[in-house]
Amino acid sequence: MGLFTKRQLTGQVDKNSLPRHVAVIMDGNGRWAQKRGLPRSAGHKAGAESFRRLGTYCKKLGIDYLTVYAFSTENWKRPPEEIDGIIAQHKDTSGFQPEMNR
């Protein structure tokens, strides 16, 4: 299902085609940071900010449900300090308040 009609070349969303539920798998934040010469924690922070922006946008569009898969069982194999950082980012964003006036 496309969210953008062929006539809407400006990036405006066809709200009649929106799903009620969107699910996202967050993956590759650490790799994203490493490619840029940044610590993996910077990637996790950027991923958390992307999640906040996505949540804000979904709310603005009227999407009823947003499911985010952000921590897999494989993540437990990472170094303890990285796990602590990821969990801290999730705690910071789990009760996020979407920003409606940006």
Secondary structure in CASP SS format (residue, H / E / C, confidence):
PFRMAT SS
TARGET T0000
AUTHOR 0000-0000-0000
METHOD secondary structure of the structure
MODEL  1
M C 1.00
G C 1.00
L C 1.00
F C 1.00
T C 1.00
K C 1.00
R C 1.00
Q C 1.00
L C 1.00
T C 1.00
G C 1.00
Q C 1.00
V C 1.00
D C 1.00
K H 1.00
N H 1.00
S H 1.00
L C 1.00
P C 1.00
R C 1.00
H E 1.00
V E 1.00
A E 1.00
V E 1.00
I E 1.00
M C 1.00
D C 1.00
G C 1.00
N H 1.00
G H 1.00
R H 1.00
W H 1.00
A H 1.00
Q H 1.00
K H 1.00
R C 1.00
G C 1.00
L C 1.00
P C 1.00
R H 1.00
S H 1.00
A H 1.00
G H 1.00
H H 1.00
K H 1.00
A H 1.00
G H 1.00
A H 1.00
E H 1.00
S H 1.00
F H 1.00
R H 1.00
R H 1.00
L H 1.00
G H 1.00
T H 1.00
Y H 1.00
C H 1.00
K H 1.00
K H 1.00
L H 1.00
G C 1.00
I C 1.00
D C 1.00
Y E 1.00
L E 1.00
T E 1.00
V E 1.00
Y E 1.00
A C 1.00
F C 1.00
S C 1.00
T H 1.00
E H 1.00
N H 1.00
W H 1.00
K H 1.00
R C 1.00
P C 1.00
P H 1.00
E H 1.00
E H 1.00
I H 1.00
D H 1.00
G H 1.00
I H 1.00
I H 1.00
A H 1.00
Q H 1.00
H H 1.00
K H 1.00
D H 1.00
T H 1.00
S H 1.00
G C 1.00
F C 1.00
Q C 1.00
P C 1.00
E C 1.00
M C 1.00
N C 1.00
R C 1.00
END
